[in-house]
Amino acid sequence: MTETPTSVTTERTLRQRLLFVLRGGLFAIVILLLGLPTLLGFGLMLGLTAPGCSGGGNPARLGLPFESIRFHSADLDRMVDGYFLPGAAPADGAAVIVVPTGSRERGDRLGEIAVYQRAGYHVLSYDGRPCAGQTINSLGYRESALVADALDYLATRPEVDATRVGVHGFSAGGAAAVMAAARYPQVAAVVAQGGYHDFSASLDETTAPQGWFGGLFRFGMDAAYRLSTGMDMNNLKPIAVIDTIAPRPILLVYGTNEPALDGGRLQAQAGGPNTALWEVPGAGHGNYLAVAPDAYPQRLITFMDAALRPN
């Protein structure tokens, strides 16, 4: 049977439509394969840099004396809320700034605050940047500038000896504590717990997938960090500056079950002889006091006493 011109035209049109659909489907698959990992990385980083304020702790819950205070932040150009806890008698002027962890409010790390206050140290705790009116959390670098504002505030307190102020931080707050000590010579001693040594390298080791998917995932994370903070992620590298803190003492604290432990060991090597590393047996990320309720307070106070109360 001879094909009519109409049937030939119809068949050709169907083939063209099928080819168009196949090409469109292939294009959509390529876009999905390229875009999905990028979007996942982008979204994960935005969750880290724009988390919102996530709460803190009230010293009254542990029966600790405190004042609700405010101090001016030159970095934020606004007032920041905090707690000032006078050290238990006999307090002698030494003080510890407890850096908030990322997006936490004043009173963060209340267990450590209590350890210092009960040992006679004045303690200053304050809101993290997302709780102080700044939406973006830079994960440690800009947070170190708030330590300078806290130091300035403590210098106005007559009961505080501004030459004997230590800084204590956990996780991103630990990284901020190291970077603050490198920037501000007023910091007399540093306790940094569970912090990253190199944020970008830590992402590659613990978060980002491998292969082509991982490359696009990391591209999305890097793009989100730069767009949200206006900074390069390579600024988040405490290991690059930890050696400049000497001769002021540093105590690094990590759990033996903590993913960041290898980075802590690298920082201890880079920091030099003024840097000590305590690996808390059986501890994970942040539960040092719960795992070692006797040894942990003793280690903190022994370190700070040697640094801030040498006589």
Buried (B, 14 or more C-beta within 10 A) or exposed (E): EEEEEEEEEEEEEEEEEEEEEEEEEEEEEEEEEBEBBBBBBBEBBBEBBBBEBBEBBEBEEBEBEBEEBEBEBEBBEEBBBBBBBBBBEEBBBBBBBBBBBBBBBBBBBBBBBBBBBBBBBBBBBBBBBBBBBBEBBBBBBBBBBBBBBBBBBBEEBEEBBBEBBBBBBBBBBBBBBBBBBBBBEBBBBBBBBBBBBBBBBBBEBEBBBEEEBBBBBBBBBBBBBEEBBEBEBEBBBBBBBBBEBEEBBBBBBBBEBBBBBEBBBBBBEBBEEBBBBBBBEEBBBBBBBEBBEEBBBEBBBEBBBEBBBEE
